[in-house]
Amino acid sequence: MTVAQTKVIIDWLATIGWDDSEETGYPLRPGPLILDEPDKCVFITGGGGPGYTTEEPATDAAAFQIRLRGPSDDGFEAEAAAQDLDDLILHASFPVQVDGVWVTTCNRLGNGPTPLPVDPGDLRHEFTTSYVIVTGV
């Protein structure tokens, strides 16, 4: 059975050291549905991407987006957390096997964490970053 790409990414982030506990960190959740709770959270949404990176379908590259939401009224904490997650991803060791899938590399697609507009109703700050992950043998 094939493992969902978003699950592989979430499990990979947890194995490389991201604190995804609700008490002390930023829990990892699948997107694209952005839930109201918890306040501090990371949503992972898969997307398109370059596709196969070799002539034979040995490795496959796909894009994903990270949307990190911080606590109300503290844009600095949210920005710092987004930068920490970005740094963790960019300095990860490869290759690694997660959920039976080989992750051969992961790179940022474009610039670093970018702020999203703040909702005046709850004042939680959010940052988004896009990546390309390559999986396969």
Backbone as a printed PyTorch tensor [residue, N CA C, xyz], in Angstrom:
tensor([[[  0.8370,  -1.1900,   0.0000],
         [  0.0000,   0.0000,   0.0000],
         [  0.8790,   1.2490,   0.0000]],

        [[  0.5090,   2.2110,  -0.7960],
         [  1.2460,   3.4580,  -0.8880],
         [  0.9520,   4.3430,   0.3260]],

        [[  1.9640,   4.9920,   0.8370],
         [  1.8110,   5.9150,   1.9550],
         [  1.5810,   7.3070,   1.3890]],

        [[  0.6330,   8.0500,   1.9450],
         [  0.3430,   9.4100,   1.4870],
         [  1.5880,  10.2880,   1.6430]],

        [[  1.8530,  11.0830,   0.6230],
         [  3.0270,  11.9610,   0.6270],
         [  3.0240,  12.8930,   1.8390]],

        [[  1.8670,  13.4460,   2.1650],
         [  1.7940,  14.3710,   3.3020],
         [  2.1780,  13.6650,   4.5990]],

        [[  1.7670,  12.3970,   4.7660],
         [  2.1350,  11.6380,   5.9600],
         [  3.6450,  11.4240,   6.0170]],

        [[  4.2540,  11.1030,   4.8730],
         [  5.7100,  10.9260,   4.8260],
         [  6.4060,  12.2230,   5.2520]],

        [[  5.9450,  13.3510,   4.7510],
         [  6.5600,  14.6400,   5.0910],
         [  6.3960,  14.9430,   6.5720]],

        [[  5.1930,  14.7560,   7.1020],
         [  4.9460,  15.0140,   8.5300],
         [  5.8140,  14.1110,   9.3930]],

        [[  5.8580,  12.8220,   9.0680],
         [  6.6700,  11.8920,   9.8580],
         [  8.1570,  12.2040,   9.7240]],

        [[  8.5890,  12.6210,   8.5240],
         [  9.9900,  12.9950,   8.3200],
         [ 10.3580,  14.1950,   9.1900]],

        [[  9.5040,  15.2330,   9.2010],
         [  9.7840,  16.4210,  10.0120],
         [  9.8860,  16.0660,  11.4930]],

        [[  9.0370,  15.1540,  11.9420],
         [  9.0910,  14.7290,  13.3440],
         [ 10.3900,  13.9730,  13.6330]],

        [[ 10.8640,  13.1660,  12.6790],
         [ 12.0860,  12.3830,  12.9250],
         [ 13.3520,  13.2290,  12.8730]],

        [[ 13.3250,  14.3680,  12.1860],
         [ 14.5430,  15.1920,  12.1270],
         [ 14.6060,  16.2110,  13.2700]],

        [[ 13.6320,  16.1510,  14.1770],
         [ 13.7540,  16.9450,  15.3880],
         [ 12.7400,  18.0470,  15.6130]],

        [[ 11.7160,  18.1660,  14.7590],
         [ 10.7190,  19.2150,  14.9730],
         [  9.8560,  18.8500,  16.1720]],

        [[  9.6830,  19.7870,  17.1070],
         [  8.8400,  19.5680,  18.2830],
         [  7.3850,  19.7560,  17.8630]],

        [[  6.6740,  18.6400,  17.7020],
         [  5.2900,  18.7270,  17.2370],
         [  4.2710,  18.4710,  18.3530]],

        [[  4.7090,  18.6120,  19.6030],
         [  3.7670,  18.4460,  20.7020],
         [  2.9660,  19.7350,  20.9030]],

        [[  1.7130,  19.5960,  21.3000],
         [  0.8670,  20.7740,  21.5130],
         [  1.3120,  21.5780,  22.7230]],

        [[  1.9350,  20.9360,  23.6910],
         [  2.3160,  21.6220,  24.9220],
         [  3.5170,  22.5350,  24.7300]],

        [[  4.5180,  22.0890,  23.9800],
         [  5.7660,  22.8470,  23.8930],
         [  6.1430,  23.2960,  22.4820]],

        [[  5.5090,  22.7540,  21.4700],
         [  5.9300,  23.0480,  20.1040],
         [  4.8020,  23.4720,  19.1950]],

        [[  4.9470,  23.0810,  17.9540],
         [  3.9870,  23.3850,  16.9010],
         [  3.5680,  22.0620,  16.2550]],

        [[  2.3720,  21.5580,  16.5710],
         [  1.9310,  20.2790,  16.0100],
         [  1.8860,  20.3140,  14.4840]],

        [[  2.1670,  19.1720,  13.8870],
         [  2.1410,  19.0110,  12.4370],
         [  0.8060,  18.4160,  12.0200]],

        [[  0.1150,  19.0820,  11.0980],
         [ -1.2060,  18.6380,  10.6400],
         [ -1.2470,  18.6510,   9.1120]],

        [[ -2.0290,  17.7470,   8.5160],
         [ -2.1870,  17.7860,   7.0560],
         [ -3.0930,  18.9260,   6.6300]],

        [[ -2.7530,  19.5680,   5.5120],
         [ -3.6210,  20.5830,   4.9080],
         [ -4.3800,  19.9260,   3.7900]],

        [[ -5.1000,  20.6170,   2.9920],
         [ -5.1780,  22.0720,   2.9200],
         [ -6.1790,  22.6830,   3.8990]],

        [[ -6.9300,  21.8490,   4.6180],
         [ -7.8820,  22.3880,   5.5910],
         [ -7.1040,  22.9970,   6.7550]],

        [[ -7.3190,  24.2830,   7.0120],
         [ -6.6400,  24.9870,   8.0990],
         [ -7.6240,  25.0950,   9.2620]],

        [[ -7.4030,  24.2830,  10.2730],
         [ -8.2920,  24.2510,  11.4320],
         [ -8.0480,  25.4520,  12.3450]],

        [[ -9.0600,  25.8390,  13.1270],
         [ -8.9450,  26.9760,  14.0370],
         [ -8.0550,  26.6760,  15.2480]],

        [[ -7.9740,  25.4410,  15.6430],
         [ -7.1960,  25.0520,  16.8230],
         [ -6.2030,  23.9790,  16.4360]],

        [[ -5.1000,  23.8860,  17.0970],
         [ -4.5850,  24.7350,  18.1610],
         [ -4.0400,  26.0590,  17.6090]],

        [[ -3.7860,  26.9990,  18.5090],
         [ -3.2720,  28.3040,  18.0870],
         [ -1.9480,  28.1610,  17.3430]],

        [[ -1.0020,  27.4620,  17.9510],
         [  0.3040,  27.2430,  17.3300],
         [  0.2350,  25.9270,  16.5700]],

        [[  0.4760,  25.9890,  15.2460],
         [  0.3230,  24.7780,  14.4450],
         [  1.0650,  24.9260,  13.1230]],

        [[  1.4320,  23.7810,  12.5220],
         [  2.0540,  23.7350,  11.2020],
         [  1.1760,  22.8640,  10.3100]],

        [[  0.7680,  23.4120,   9.1710],
         [ -0.0530,  22.6660,   8.2170],
         [  0.7970,  22.3490,   6.9890]],

        [[  0.7760,  21.0910,   6.5740],
         [  1.5430,  20.6200,   5.4250],
         [  0.5680,  20.2920,   4.2980]],

        [[  0.7520,  20.9270,   3.1450],
         [ -0.1120,  20.6970,   1.9850],
         [  0.7430,  20.3280,   0.7860]],

        [[  0.4770,  19.1510,   0.2350],
         [  1.1900,  18.6970,  -0.9510],
         [  0.6980,  19.4330,  -2.1810]],

        [[  1.4840,  19.3510,  -3.2330],
         [  1.1090,  20.0140,  -4.4810],
         [  1.7690,  19.3400,  -5.6620]],

        [[  1.8250,  20.0430,  -6.7560],
         [  2.4640,  19.5260,  -7.9630],
         [  3.9650,  19.4870,  -7.7850]],

        [[  4.6620,  19.5150,  -8.8680],
         [  6.1090,  19.5060,  -8.7900],
         [  6.7120,  19.0580, -10.0940]],

        [[  8.0320,  18.9500, -10.1360],
         [  8.7060,  18.5900, -11.3750],
         [  8.3880,  17.1830, -11.8740]],

        [[  8.0400,  16.2680, -10.9910],
         [  7.7730,  14.8920, -11.3940],
         [  9.0360,  14.0570, -11.3590]],

        [[  9.0860,  13.0370, -12.2180],
         [ 10.2400,  12.1390, -12.2250],
         [ 11.5130,  12.9060, -12.5520]],

        [[ 12.5770,  12.5850, -11.8110],
         [ 13.8430,  13.2950, -11.9950],
         [ 14.8420,  12.5000, -12.8270]],

        [[ 14.4640,  11.2940, -13.2150],
         [ 15.3020,  10.4590, -14.0650],
         [ 14.4320,   9.8820, -15.1770]],

        [[ 15.0700,   9.3430, -16.2150],
         [ 14.3010,   8.7740, -17.3240],
         [ 13.4270,   7.6300, -16.8590]],

        [[ 13.9670,   6.7670, -16.0350],
         [ 13.1420,   5.7120, -15.4530],
         [ 12.5220,   6.2770, -14.1770]],

        [[ 11.3500,   5.8140, -13.8130],
         [ 10.6760,   6.3970, -12.6360],
         [ 11.2960,   5.9480, -11.3100]],

        [[ 12.5640,   6.3000, -11.1020],
         [ 13.2590,   5.8940,  -9.8830],
         [ 13.0780,   6.9060,  -8.7530]],

        [[ 13.1250,   8.1880,  -9.0800],
         [ 12.9030,   9.2230,  -8.0710],
         [ 11.8530,  10.2070,  -8.5930]],

        [[ 11.0820,  10.7240,  -7.6670],
         [  9.9710,  11.6060,  -8.0090],
         [ 10.0520,  12.8620,  -7.1490]],

        [[  9.9630,  14.0210,  -7.7790],
         [ 10.0260,  15.2970,  -7.0690],
         [  8.6300,  15.9060,  -6.9910]],

        [[  8.2470,  16.3240,  -5.8050],
         [  6.9250,  16.9210,  -5.6040],
         [  7.0520,  18.1370,  -4.6920]],

        [[  6.2200,  19.1310,  -4.9270],
         [  6.2290,  20.3380,  -4.0970],
         [  5.3040,  20.1570,  -2.8960]],

        [[  5.6170,  20.8710,  -1.8260],
         [  4.7020,  20.9580,  -0.6890],
         [  4.8710,  22.3140,  -0.0330]],

        [[  3.8250,  22.7320,   0.6600],
         [  3.8210,  24.0300,   1.3320],
         [  3.7040,  23.8160,   2.8280]],

        [[  4.4680,  24.6020,   3.5580],
         [  4.3420,  24.6430,   5.0140],
         [  3.6990,  25.9700,   5.3700]],

        [[  2.6700,  25.8960,   6.1860],
         [  1.9960,  27.0980,   6.6910],
         [  2.0580,  27.0270,   8.2100]],

        [[  2.8680,  27.8840,   8.7960],
         [  3.0530,  27.8840,  10.2410],
         [  2.2640,  29.0340,  10.8480]],

        [[  1.4530,  28.6980,  11.8540],
         [  0.6500,  29.7130,  12.5470],
         [  1.1520,  29.8210,  13.9810]],

        [[  1.4010,  31.0620,  14.4090],
         [  1.8670,  31.3140,  15.7600],
         [  0.7610,  31.8230,  16.6590]],

        [[  1.1080,  32.1100,  17.8990],
         [  0.1190,  32.5900,  18.8610],
         [ -0.3430,  34.0130,  18.5390]],

        [[ -1.4570,  34.3980,  19.1240],
         [ -1.9960,  35.7470,  18.9250],
         [ -1.0140,  36.8080,  19.4110]],

        [[ -0.9880,  37.9210,  18.6770],
         [ -0.2170,  39.1060,  19.0780],
         [  1.2870,  38.8760,  19.2320]],

        [[  1.8550,  37.8440,  18.6200],
         [  3.2960,  37.6350,  18.7450],
         [  3.8820,  37.2060,  17.3980]],

        [[  4.0270,  38.1650,  16.5250],
         [  4.5860,  37.8890,  15.2120],
         [  6.0320,  37.4460,  15.2550]],

        [[  6.7710,  37.8980,  16.2730],
         [  8.1800,  37.5100,  16.3760],
         [  8.3240,  36.0210,  16.6680]],

        [[  7.4840,  35.4780,  17.5470],
         [  7.5740,  34.0440,  17.8420],
         [  7.2450,  33.2150,  16.6090]],

        [[  6.1900,  33.6070,  15.8880],
         [  5.8060,  32.8680,  14.6890],
         [  6.9150,  32.9220,  13.6350]],

        [[  7.4950,  34.0870,  13.4430],
         [  8.5630,  34.2200,  12.4550],
         [  9.7850,  33.3910,  12.8470]],

        [[ 10.1610,  33.4390,  14.1200],
         [ 11.3100,  32.6660,  14.5880],
         [ 11.0610,  31.1670,  14.4290]],

        [[  9.8560,  30.7120,  14.7290],
         [  9.5250,  29.2920,  14.5740],
         [  9.5830,  28.8800,  13.1040]],

        [[  9.0740,  29.7250,  12.2200],
         [  9.1140,  29.4310,  10.7810],
         [ 10.5570,  29.3620,  10.2910]],

        [[ 11.4100,  30.2510,  10.7880],
         [ 12.8240,  30.2330,  10.4110],
         [ 13.5280,  28.9930,  10.9690]],

        [[ 13.1650,  28.5920,  12.1870],
         [ 13.7450,  27.3840,  12.7760],
         [ 13.3760,  26.1430,  11.9620]],

        [[ 12.1090,  26.0460,  11.5500],
         [ 11.6760,  24.9020,  10.7560],
         [ 12.3770,  24.9000,   9.3980]],

        [[ 12.4900,  26.0540,   8.7870],
         [ 13.1830,  26.1730,   7.5020],
         [ 14.6350,  25.7210,   7.6520]],

        [[ 15.2980,  26.1510,   8.6860],
         [ 16.6900,  25.7810,   8.9380],
         [ 16.8210,  24.2740,   9.1620]],

        [[ 15.8980,  23.7050,   9.9050],
         [ 15.9040,  22.2650,  10.1640],
         [ 15.7940,  21.4840,   8.8550]],

        [[ 14.8970,  21.9100,   7.9750],
         [ 14.7000,  21.2440,   6.6870],
         [ 15.9440,  21.3770,   5.8090]],

        [[ 16.4840,  22.5830,   5.7150],
         [ 17.6050,  22.8310,   4.8150],
         [ 18.9120,  22.1780,   5.2730]],

        [[ 18.9900,  21.8090,   6.5440],
         [ 20.2090,  21.1730,   7.0630],
         [ 20.0030,  19.7030,   7.4150]],

        [[ 18.9130,  19.1080,   6.9360],
         [ 18.6370,  17.6970,   7.2030],
         [ 19.6180,  16.8080,   6.4470]],

        [[ 19.8440,  15.6200,   6.9780],
         [ 20.7220,  14.6370,   6.3360],
         [ 19.9130,  13.7210,   5.4290]],

        [[ 20.4970,  13.3750,   4.2940],
         [ 19.8430,  12.5150,   3.3120],
         [ 20.8340,  11.4730,   2.8300]],

        [[ 20.3610,  10.3550,   2.3010],
         [ 18.9740,   9.9020,   2.2170],
         [ 18.5170,   9.3290,   3.5580]],

        [[ 17.1990,   9.2730,   3.7260],
         [ 16.6020,   8.7190,   4.9320],
         [ 15.3200,   7.9910,   4.5350]],

        [[ 15.0250,   6.9210,   5.2370],
         [ 13.8010,   6.1790,   4.9420],
         [ 12.7440,   6.5090,   5.9900]],

        [[ 11.5620,   6.9070,   5.5140],
         [ 10.4410,   7.2680,   6.3870],
         [  9.1970,   6.5330,   5.8980]],

        [[  8.5570,   5.8050,   6.7890],
         [  7.3350,   5.0620,   6.4400],
         [  7.5540,   4.1500,   5.2290]],

        [[  8.7660,   3.6080,   5.1010],
         [  9.0810,   2.7320,   3.9820],
         [  9.4010,   3.4540,   2.6840]],

        [[  9.4570,   4.7910,   2.7070],
         [  9.7380,   5.6070,   1.5210],
         [ 11.0980,   6.2730,   1.6960]],

        [[ 11.9360,   6.2120,   0.6580],
         [ 13.2250,   6.8960,   0.7140],
         [ 13.0420,   8.3700,   0.3590]],

        [[ 13.5140,   9.2370,   1.2350],
         [ 13.5610,  10.6770,   0.9660],
         [ 15.0130,  10.9660,   0.6170]],

        [[ 15.2530,  11.3800,  -0.6300],
         [ 16.6310,  11.5760,  -1.0780],
         [ 17.1190,  13.0050,  -0.9150]],

        [[ 16.2110,  13.9680,  -0.9420],
         [ 16.5860,  15.3680,  -0.7120],
         [ 15.3320,  16.2190,  -0.5490]],

        [[ 15.5230,  17.4130,  -0.0150],
         [ 14.4400,  18.3860,   0.0970],
         [ 15.0690,  19.7730,   0.0090]],

        [[ 14.5280,  20.6040,  -0.8730],
         [ 15.0580,  21.9520,  -1.0850],
         [ 13.9250,  22.9730,  -1.0400]],

        [[ 14.2830,  24.1780,  -0.6640],
         [ 13.3020,  25.2560,  -0.6550],
         [ 13.0160,  25.6840,  -2.0820]],

        [[ 11.7740,  25.9880,  -2.3350],
         [ 11.3370,  26.4610,  -3.6430],
         [ 11.0900,  27.9610,  -3.5180]],

        [[ 12.0910,  28.7730,  -3.8300],
         [ 11.9490,  30.2240,  -3.6980],
         [ 12.5320,  30.7250,  -2.3910]],

        [[ 11.9460,  31.8050,  -1.9060],
         [ 12.4950,  32.4640,  -0.7250],
         [ 12.0890,  31.7610,   0.5680]],

        [[ 12.5880,  32.2870,   1.6790],
         [ 12.2990,  31.7270,   2.9920],
         [ 10.8960,  32.0570,   3.4690]],

        [[ 10.6400,  31.8090,   4.7600],
         [  9.3010,  32.0310,   5.3020],
         [  8.7670,  33.4350,   4.9870]],

        [[  7.5500,  33.4600,   4.4550],
         [  6.9100,  34.6970,   4.0230],
         [  5.6330,  34.9130,   4.8300]],

        [[  5.4170,  36.1240,   5.3720],
         [  4.2100,  36.3550,   6.1700],
         [  2.9490,  36.3770,   5.3090]],

        [[  1.8790,  35.8850,   5.8950],
         [  0.5540,  35.9840,   5.2930],
         [ -0.1980,  37.1190,   5.9830]],

        [[ -1.2420,  37.6450,   5.3650],
         [ -2.0090,  38.7160,   6.0210],
         [ -2.5690,  38.2500,   7.3770]],

        [[ -2.5770,  39.1420,   8.3320],
         [ -3.0770,  38.8330,   9.6770],
         [ -4.5730,  39.0870,   9.7270]],

        [[ -5.3070,  38.1020,  10.2420],
         [ -6.7540,  38.2360,  10.4260],
         [ -6.9970,  39.1060,  11.6560]],

        [[ -7.6500,  40.2710,  11.5080],
         [ -7.8770,  41.1480,  12.6600],
         [ -8.7440,  40.4980,  13.7410]],

        [[ -9.4650,  39.4360,  13.3770],
         [-10.3290,  38.7600,  14.3400],
         [ -9.5890,  37.9630,  15.3910]],

        [[ -8.3910,  37.4510,  15.0590],
         [ -7.6760,  36.6530,  16.0590],
         [ -6.2070,  37.0390,  16.2050]],

        [[ -5.6790,  37.8550,  15.3000],
         [ -4.3150,  38.3950,  15.3590],
         [ -3.2160,  37.3280,  15.4340]],

        [[ -3.4940,  36.1310,  14.9040],
         [ -2.4550,  35.0970,  14.8530],
         [ -1.6340,  35.3180,  13.5850]],

        [[ -0.3360,  35.2720,  13.7300],
         [  0.5740,  35.4960,  12.6080],
         [  0.8920,  34.1700,  11.9440]],

        [[  0.9320,  34.1950,  10.5950],
         [  1.2090,  32.9870,   9.8280],
         [  2.3110,  33.2570,   8.8110]],

        [[  3.1160,  32.2300,   8.5700],
         [  4.1870,  32.2890,   7.5820],
         [  4.0930,  31.0550,   6.7030]],

        [[  4.4360,  31.2280,   5.4430],
         [  4.3900,  30.1140,   4.5060],
         [  5.7150,  29.9850,   3.7660]],

        [[  6.0770,  28.7270,   3.4750],
         [  7.2810,  28.4220,   2.7210],
         [  6.9870,  27.2010,   1.8610]],

        [[  7.5450,  27.1730,   0.6570],
         [  7.3360,  26.0390,  -0.2480],
         [  8.6500,  25.3000,  -0.4730]],

        [[  8.5370,  23.9740,  -0.6450],
         [  9.6940,  23.1080,  -0.8150],
         [  9.4440,  22.0960,  -1.9180]],

        [[ 10.5250,  21.4960,  -2.3920],
         [ 10.4570,  20.3440,  -3.2950],
         [ 11.1470,  19.1940,  -2.5970]],

        [[ 10.4340,  18.0700,  -2.4800],
         [ 10.9680,  16.8740,  -1.8600],
         [ 11.1230,  15.8120,  -2.9460]],

        [[ 12.2350,  15.0970,  -2.8930],
         [ 12.4950,  14.0370,  -3.8680],
         [ 12.4930,  12.6960,  -3.1170]],

        [[ 11.6510,  11.7990,  -3.5920],
         [ 11.5340,  10.4810,  -2.9740],
         [ 11.8110,   9.4030,  -4.0170]],

        [[ 12.1910,   8.2500,  -3.5490],
         [ 12.4430,   7.1220,  -4.4400],
         [ 13.7300,   6.4070,  -4.0910]],

        [[ 14.1320,   5.5140,  -4.9670],
         [ 15.3040,   4.6940,  -4.7030],
         [ 16.5730,   5.3000,  -5.1970]]])
